[in-house]
Structure formats: C-alpha cells, structure tokens
C-alpha cells in the first residue's frame, strides 16, 4: 500500500489512462470475483507488462502473488520486478529463490526501493516502466 498506491498514481499522472492499469482499488467493483478478474486481466492479450512489487509482505503470502506471477510468467508477459525493502529484510536473492522456483534469482533483476526513498524514486521508476 505505501508504495503501490503512489506508484499507480504516478503512472496515471500524464503517462497512462486508468483503463491501461489493472490495480485492485481502481479496477475491481464490490461483488466482483477477485480470482476471475485478476485472471482475466493477466490473460488479456493487451497486457504488455506485469509490474511485480516484491516485499516481505508479498513473499510471506505465497498463494496469491505467486499465482499472479506464475500466470504472467507463463504467458510470456514482460515482468518488471520492484524490490520494496525494509532495513531488516533478508537478502533479495535468498527470498526470491524461496519464492520463485521457475528461474534463477540472479536472473531476476529488480529495481530496489527502500521504504525511505519512495517519494524520491517514484518518477524515475515510472519512467523505466514506460520504456
């Protein structure tokens, strides 16, 4: 929440239309089937990029985020991983290797963002996503 919401707002700020971004808070309505909506978004041929924000919170919830990641990976969608880290987080490679059994951690290069530099890095990360 403290990173994804500001990132989505930055991407929508003169870069993308709301309809170009699937983000649960903007894309889902009350009563929608969460599984079906996320799966439909990830299987949509228009999807060109899956921005995957990796954090201690995400890595502790293996079912949902891992399913989303594997679905995007299996479809061959370009994945843009962002490592949202706290000071006491373990090594990125170690955590990802426990999470992603489909690729070697050294081949998953993520944009590192510390919690205390979110505001400073958001514009440059949004620019990289748009490339």
C-alpha positions in Angstrom: 0.0 0.0 0.0 2.6 2.5 1.0 4.4 2.0 -2.4 2.0 0.6 -4.9 -0.7 3.3 -4.5 1.8 6.1 -5.1 3.3 4.2 -8.0 -0.1 3.8 -9.6 -0.9 7.5 -9.2 2.5 8.4 -10.7 1.8 6.2 -13.7 -1.6 7.7 -14.1 -0.1 11.2 -13.9 0.2 12.1 -17.6 1.5 8.7 -18.5 -1.3 6.1 -18.7 -5.1 6.0 -18.7 -6.9 4.4 -15.8 -8.1 1.7 -18.2 -4.5 0.8 -19.0 -3.7 -0.1 -15.4 -5.1 -3.0 -13.5 -5.0 -2.2 -9.8 -7.5 -3.8 -7.5 -8.5 -0.5 -5.8 -9.3 1.1 -9.2 -10.3 -2.0 -11.3 -12.5 -4.1 -9.1 -16.1 -3.3 -8.0 -17.9 -4.6 -5.0 -19.2 -8.1 -5.8 -16.6 -8.9 -8.4 -15.0 -12.3 -8.2 -11.4 -11.4 -7.3 -9.9 -14.6 -8.8 -11.7 -14.3 -12.1 -11.0 -10.5 -12.5 -7.3 -10.9 -11.8 -7.0 -14.0 -14.0 -8.9 -12.2 -16.9 -6.6 -9.2 -16.6 -3.4 -11.3 -16.6 -4.7 -13.3 -19.6 -5.8 -10.3 -21.6 -3.7 -10.1 -24.8 -3.4 -6.3 -24.3 -1.3 -6.8 -21.2 2.2 -5.9 -22.1 3.9 -5.6 -18.7 3.4 -7.0 -15.2 4.8 -4.8 -12.5 5.5 -7.1 -9.6 6.2 -5.3 -6.4 8.1 -7.7 -4.2 8.2 -7.1 -0.5 8.4 -9.0 2.7 4.6 -8.9 2.9 4.2 -10.3 -0.6 6.8 -13.0 -0.1 5.0 -14.1 3.1 1.7 -14.6 1.2 2.8 -17.3 -1.3 -0.5 -18.2 -2.7 -2.0 -15.1 -4.4 1.1 -13.2 -5.5 2.9 -16.3 -6.6 -0.2 -17.4 -8.7 -0.3 -13.9 -10.4 3.4 -14.0 -11.0 3.4 -17.5 -12.5 0.4 -16.7 -14.7 2.1 -13.6 -16.1 5.4 -15.6 -16.5 3.7 -18.5 -18.2 2.0 -16.1 -20.7 5.4 -14.6 -21.5 4.4 -11.2 -20.3 7.4 -8.9 -19.6 7.8 -8.7 -15.8 9.1 -5.6 -14.2 10.0 -6.5 -10.6 10.4 -3.9 -7.9 12.1 -4.9 -4.6 10.4 -2.8 -1.9 12.8 -3.3 1.0 12.9 -2.5 4.7 16.1 -2.2 6.7 15.7 -5.6 8.3 14.8 -7.5 5.2 16.9 -10.6 4.2 18.9 -10.7 1.0 16.7 -10.3 -2.1 18.2 -13.3 -3.9 17.6 -15.6 -0.9 14.0 -14.5 -0.5 13.2 -14.7 -4.2 14.8 -18.2 -4.6 12.5 -19.5 -1.9 9.5 -17.9 -3.8 10.3 -18.3 -7.5 11.3 -21.8 -8.4 11.0 -21.1 -12.2 14.1 -19.0 -12.6 17.4 -18.4 -11.1 17.4 -15.4 -8.6 20.4 -13.8 -10.2 18.4 -13.6 -13.5 15.5 -11.7 -11.8 16.9 -8.2 -11.6 14.7 -5.9 -9.5 14.6 -2.2 -9.1 15.5 -1.8 -5.4 13.5 0.8 -3.5 13.9 1.4 0.3 10.9 2.4 2.2 12.5 5.8 3.0 13.2 6.7 -0.7 9.8 6.0 -2.3 8.9 9.6 -3.0 12.3 10.4 -4.4 12.4 7.3 -6.7 8.8 7.2 -8.0 9.2 9.4 -11.0 12.3 7.5 -12.3 10.7 4.1 -11.7 7.6 5.2 -13.6 9.8 6.4 -16.5 11.5 3.0 -16.6 8.1 1.2 -16.6 7.0 3.3 -19.5 10.1 2.4 -21.6 
